Amino acid sequence: SWGPGRLDVFALGADGKTMFHKWFTSAEGWSEWEQRGGNYSSGPGVTSWGYNRLDVVGRAASDGSVKHEFWQP
């Protein structure tokens, strides 16, 4: 979570490579899944080290390197 009253979920799609994201807020409930793209060979690891920030890491399918993305509104 990146803040009070919020929960974020990341997962790979049915193809096992594309990252998806959805979130919950106490005011609005659950969002729809949004496609985040990518070409992953592992499930995501997610952390929040600050308010309004999420860091997502996963293994790249192309060469096995670690991919890192972050979001800040």
DSSP file (Angstrom, degrees, kcal/mol; ACC not computed):
  #  RESIDUE AA STRUCTURE BP1 BP2  ACC     N-H-->O    O-->H-N    N-H-->O    O-->H-N    TCO  KAPPA ALPHA  PHI   PSI    X-CA   Y-CA   Z-CA
    1    1 A S              0   0    0      0, 0.0     6,-0.1     0, 0.0    47,-0.1   0.000 360.0 360.0 360.0 143.1    0.0    0.0    0.0
    2    2 A W        -     0   0    0      1,-0.2    50,-2.3    49,-0.1    51,-0.2   0.360 360.0  -1.1-105.4   5.6    1.2    3.5   -0.7
    3    3 A G  S >  S-     0   0    0      3,-0.3     3,-1.3    48,-0.2    -1,-0.2  -0.972  92.6 -58.3-177.1 168.5   -1.2    5.2    1.7
    4    4 A P  T 3  S+     0   0    0      0, 0.0    22,-0.1     0, 0.0     3,-0.1  -0.292 116.8  15.4 -59.3 139.7   -4.0    4.8    4.2
    5    5 A G  T 3  S+     0   0    0      1,-0.2    21,-2.0    20,-0.1     2,-0.4   0.657 104.9 107.8  73.9  16.6   -7.1    3.2    2.9
    6    6 A R  E <   -A   25   0A   0     -3,-1.3     2,-0.4    19,-0.2    -3,-0.3  -0.978  41.7-177.2-132.2 141.7   -5.4    1.8   -0.3
    7    7 A L  E     -A   24   0A   0     17,-2.3    17,-2.8    -2,-0.4     2,-0.4  -0.999   9.9-160.7-135.2 133.4   -4.4   -1.7   -1.3
    8    8 A D  E     -A   23   0A   0     -2,-0.4     2,-0.4    15,-0.2    15,-0.2  -0.929   3.1-167.1-118.4 140.8   -2.5   -2.5   -4.6
    9    9 A V  E     -A   22   0A   0     13,-2.8    13,-2.1    -2,-0.4     2,-0.4  -0.992   2.2-172.3-128.1 132.4   -2.3   -5.9   -6.3
   10   10 A F  E     +A   21   0A   0     -2,-0.4     2,-0.3    11,-0.2    11,-0.2  -0.960  14.7 158.9-122.2 142.8    0.0   -6.9   -9.2
   11   11 A A  E     -A   20   0A   0      9,-2.0     9,-2.9    -2,-0.4     2,-0.3  -0.988  39.8-105.9-156.2 158.2   -0.1  -10.2  -11.1
   12   12 A L  E     -A   19   0A   0     -2,-0.3     7,-0.2     7,-0.2    31,-0.1  -0.684  40.9-121.0 -85.8 145.6    1.0  -11.7  -14.4
   13   13 A G    >   -     0   0    0      5,-2.8     3,-2.3    -2,-0.3    -1,-0.1  -0.031  39.5 -80.2 -75.6-176.2   -1.7  -12.3  -17.0
   14   14 A A  T 3  S+     0   0    0      1,-0.3    -1,-0.1     2,-0.1    -2,-0.0   0.751 128.8  61.7 -59.7 -26.6   -2.8  -15.6  -18.5
   15   15 A D  T 3  S-     0   0    0      3,-0.1    -1,-0.3     1,-0.1    -2,-0.0   0.573 106.1-129.0 -77.4  -7.1    0.2  -15.5  -20.9
   16   16 A G  S <  S+     0   0    0     -3,-2.3    -2,-0.1     2,-0.2    -4,-0.1   0.590  93.0  66.9  73.3  10.8    2.6  -15.5  -17.9
   17   17 A K  S    S+     0   0    0      1,-0.1    23,-2.7    24,-0.1     2,-0.4   0.619  73.3  83.7-131.3 -30.0    4.5  -12.5  -19.1
   18   18 A T        -     0   0    0     21,-0.2    -5,-2.8     1,-0.0     2,-0.3  -0.701  68.9-134.5 -91.6 130.1    2.3   -9.4  -19.0
   19   19 A M  E     -AB  12  37A   0     18,-2.6    17,-3.3    -2,-0.4    18,-1.0  -0.618  21.8-171.8 -83.8 138.2    1.9   -7.4  -15.8
   20   20 A F  E     -AB  11  35A   0     -9,-2.9    -9,-2.0    -2,-0.3     2,-0.3  -0.907   1.9-164.6-125.6 157.0   -1.5   -6.3  -14.5
   21   21 A H  E     +AB  10  34A   0     13,-2.2    13,-2.9    -2,-0.3     2,-0.3  -0.998  11.3 169.3-142.7 140.6   -2.4   -4.0  -11.6
   22   22 A K  E     -A    9   0A   0    -13,-2.1   -13,-2.8    -2,-0.3     2,-0.3  -0.963  13.4-159.3-143.7 163.3   -5.6   -3.2   -9.7
   23   23 A W  E     -A    8   0A   0     -2,-0.3     8,-2.7     9,-0.2     2,-0.4  -0.944   9.7-144.1-143.7 161.5   -6.2   -1.3   -6.5
   24   24 A F  E     -AC   7  30A   0    -17,-2.8   -17,-2.3    -2,-0.3     2,-0.4  -0.985  12.7-175.1-126.1 135.2   -8.7   -0.9   -3.7
   25   25 A T  E  >  -AC   6  29A   0      4,-1.6     4,-3.0    -2,-0.4   -19,-0.2  -0.980  31.7-129.2-126.0 146.7   -9.6    2.3   -1.9
   26   26 A S  T  4 S+     0   0    0    -21,-2.0   -20,-0.1    -2,-0.4    -1,-0.1   0.785 110.3  48.3 -63.7 -25.3  -11.9    2.5    1.0
   27   27 A A  T  4 S+     0   0    0    -22,-0.3    -1,-0.2     2,-0.1   -22,-0.0   0.823 127.4  19.8 -82.5 -32.4  -13.8    5.4   -0.7
   28   28 A E  T  4 S-     0   0    0      1,-0.3    -2,-0.2    -3,-0.2     2,-0.2   0.572  91.2-140.6-117.9 -13.0  -14.2    3.7   -4.2
   29   29 A G  E  <  -C   25   0A   0     -4,-3.0    -4,-1.6     2,-0.0    -1,-0.3  -0.515  57.6  -7.8  81.6-155.1  -13.8    0.0   -3.8
   30   30 A W  E     -C   24   0A   0     -6,-0.2    -6,-0.2    -2,-0.2     2,-0.1  -0.544  61.9-143.7 -83.4 140.3  -11.9   -2.2   -6.4
   31   31 A S        -     0   0    0     -8,-2.7     2,-0.2    -2,-0.2    -1,-0.1  -0.333  30.4 -95.6 -82.1 174.1  -10.7   -0.8   -9.7
   32   32 A E        -     0   0    0      1,-0.1    -9,-0.2    -2,-0.1     2,-0.2  -0.490  52.6 -86.1 -79.6 163.2  -10.7   -2.8  -12.9
   33   33 A W        -     0   0    0     -2,-0.2     2,-0.4   -11,-0.1   -11,-0.2  -0.537  44.2-157.3 -68.3 136.8   -7.4   -4.6  -13.9
   34   34 A E  E     -B   21   0A   0    -13,-2.9   -13,-2.2    -2,-0.2     2,-0.4  -0.960  16.7-123.0-115.5 138.8   -5.1   -2.3  -15.9
   35   35 A Q  E     -B   20   0A   0     -2,-0.4   -15,-0.2   -15,-0.2   -16,-0.0  -0.665  24.4-178.1 -81.0 128.5   -2.4   -3.7  -18.2
   36   36 A R  E     -     0   0A   0    -17,-3.3   -16,-0.2    -2,-0.4    -1,-0.1   0.464  30.2-146.1-104.3  -5.8    1.1   -2.5  -17.2
   37   37 A G  E     +B   19   0A   0    -18,-1.0   -18,-2.6     1,-0.1    -1,-0.3  -0.410  39.9 130.5  80.8-152.9    2.9   -4.3  -20.1
   38   38 A G        -     0   0    0    -20,-0.2     2,-0.2     1,-0.1    -1,-0.1  -0.217  58.7-106.4  90.8 176.5    6.3   -5.8  -19.8
   39   39 A N        +     0   0    0    -21,-0.1    22,-3.4    -2,-0.1    23,-0.5  -0.668  49.4 173.3-144.7  80.4    7.7   -9.2  -20.7
   40   40 A Y  B     -D   60   0B   0    -23,-2.7    20,-0.2    20,-0.3     3,-0.1  -0.587  32.8-168.6 -99.1 151.8    8.3  -10.9  -17.4
   41   41 A S  S    S+     0   0    0     18,-3.1     2,-0.3    -2,-0.2    19,-0.1   0.291  78.4  45.0-115.9   5.6    9.4  -14.5  -16.6
   42   42 A S  S    S-     0   0    0     17,-0.7    19,-0.1   -25,-0.1    -1,-0.1  -0.966  91.5 -94.9-141.7 158.5    8.6  -14.2  -12.9
   43   43 A G        -     0   0    0     -2,-0.3    16,-0.3     1,-0.1     2,-0.1  -0.297  54.7 -91.1 -66.8 160.2    5.8  -12.9  -10.7
   44   44 A P        -     0   0    0      0, 0.0     2,-0.5     0, 0.0    14,-0.2  -0.404  24.7-151.9 -77.8 148.3    6.2   -9.3   -9.4
   45   45 A G  E     -E   57   0C   0     12,-2.8    12,-2.8    -2,-0.1     2,-0.4  -0.982  23.2-170.6-110.5 132.1    7.7   -8.3   -6.1
   46   46 A V  E     +E   56   0C   0     -2,-0.5     2,-0.3    10,-0.2    10,-0.2  -0.968  13.2 164.1-131.4 139.3    6.2   -5.0   -4.9
   47   47 A T  E     -E   55   0C   0      8,-2.3     8,-3.0    -2,-0.4     2,-0.4  -0.968  24.6-144.4-144.5 162.0    7.1   -2.6   -2.1
   48   48 A S  E     +     0   0C   0     -2,-0.3     6,-0.2     6,-0.2     3,-0.1  -0.976  16.9 173.0-128.6 117.9    6.3    0.9   -1.1
   49   49 A W  E     +     0   0C   0     -2,-0.4     2,-0.3     1,-0.1     5,-0.1   0.271  69.3  18.9-107.6  11.5    9.1    2.9    0.6
   50   50 A G  E >  S-E   53   0C   0      3,-0.5     3,-1.4   -47,-0.0    -1,-0.1  -0.976  94.4 -71.5-169.1 162.0    7.2    6.2    0.7
   51   51 A Y  T 3  S+     0   0    0     -2,-0.3   -48,-0.2     1,-0.3     3,-0.1  -0.349 116.6   7.2 -59.2 134.2    3.8    7.8    0.5
   52   52 A N  T 3  S+     0   0    0    -50,-2.3     2,-0.4     1,-0.2    -1,-0.3   0.800 108.0 108.4  61.9  33.3    2.3    7.7   -3.1
   53   53 A R  E <   -E   50   0C   0     -3,-1.4    -3,-0.5    19,-0.2     2,-0.4  -0.992  41.3-177.9-142.3 134.6    5.1    5.4   -4.4
   54   54 A L  E     - F   0  71C   0     17,-1.6    17,-2.1    -2,-0.4     2,-0.5  -0.996   9.6-159.8-126.4 135.1    5.2    1.8   -5.5
   55   55 A D  E     -EF  47  70C   0     -8,-3.0    -8,-2.3    -2,-0.4     2,-0.4  -0.971   9.9-169.7-114.5 128.9    8.3   -0.1   -6.7
   56   56 A V  E     -EF  46  69C   0     13,-3.0    13,-2.4    -2,-0.5     2,-0.3  -0.967   4.3-177.5-121.5 130.8    7.8   -3.3   -8.7
   57   57 A V  E     +EF  45  68C   0    -12,-2.8   -12,-2.8    -2,-0.4     2,-0.3  -0.949  11.0 151.5-126.8 150.1   10.5   -5.7   -9.7
   58   58 A G  E     - F   0  67C   0      9,-1.6     9,-3.7    -2,-0.3     2,-0.4  -0.967  46.8 -87.4-164.8 166.1   10.5   -8.9  -11.8
   59   59 A R  E     - F   0  66C   0     -2,-0.3   -18,-3.1   -16,-0.3   -17,-0.7  -0.698  41.7-122.0 -87.2 131.9   12.7  -11.0  -14.0
   60   60 A A  B  >  -D   40   0B   0      5,-3.5     4,-1.9    -2,-0.4   -20,-0.3  -0.530   9.8-146.7 -72.2 133.4   12.8  -10.0  -17.7
   61   61 A A  T  4 S+     0   0    0    -22,-3.4   -21,-0.2    -2,-0.2    -1,-0.1   0.795  92.9  60.8 -69.2 -28.4   11.8  -12.9  -20.0
   62   62 A S  T  4 S-     0   0    0    -23,-0.5    -1,-0.2     1,-0.1   -22,-0.1   0.908 130.9  -7.2 -70.0 -43.5   14.2  -11.7  -22.7
   63   63 A D  T  4 S-     0   0    0      2,-0.1    -2,-0.2    -3,-0.0    -1,-0.1   0.367  90.3-108.5-139.3   4.9   17.5  -12.0  -20.8
   64   64 A G     <  +     0   0    0     -4,-1.9    -3,-0.1     1,-0.2     3,-0.0   0.489  69.7 141.6  79.4   2.5   16.8  -12.8  -17.2
   65   65 A S        -     0   0    0     -6,-0.1    -5,-3.5     1,-0.1     2,-0.5  -0.255  60.4 -97.2 -71.7 165.7   17.8   -9.4  -15.9
   66   66 A V  E     -F   59   0C   0     -7,-0.2     2,-0.4    -3,-0.1    -7,-0.2  -0.749  35.7-153.5 -87.4 125.4   15.9   -7.7  -13.1
   67   67 A K  E     -F   58   0C   0     -9,-3.7    -9,-1.6    -2,-0.5     2,-0.4  -0.788  10.2-167.5 -97.0 142.5   13.3   -5.2  -14.4
   68   68 A H  E     +F   57   0C   0     -2,-0.4     2,-0.3   -11,-0.2   -11,-0.2  -0.997  11.1 168.8-133.4 131.8   12.3   -2.3  -12.1
   69   69 A E  E     -F   56   0C   0    -13,-2.4   -13,-3.0    -2,-0.4     2,-0.3  -0.970   9.4-168.4-133.6 152.5    9.4    0.1  -12.5
   70   70 A F  E     -F   55   0C   0     -2,-0.3     2,-0.4   -15,-0.2   -15,-0.2  -0.986   7.1-151.7-140.6 155.8    7.9    2.7  -10.1
   71   71 A W  E     +F   54   0C   0    -17,-2.1   -17,-1.6    -2,-0.3    -2,-0.0  -0.986  16.4 167.5-128.3 134.8    4.8    4.8   -9.9
   72   72 A Q              0   0    0     -2,-0.4   -19,-0.2   -19,-0.2   -20,-0.1  -0.964 360.0 360.0-140.6 126.4    4.2    8.1   -8.3
   73   73 A P              0   0    0      0, 0.0   -20,-0.1     0, 0.0   -21,-0.1   0.515 360.0 360.0 -70.0 360.0    1.0   10.1   -9.0
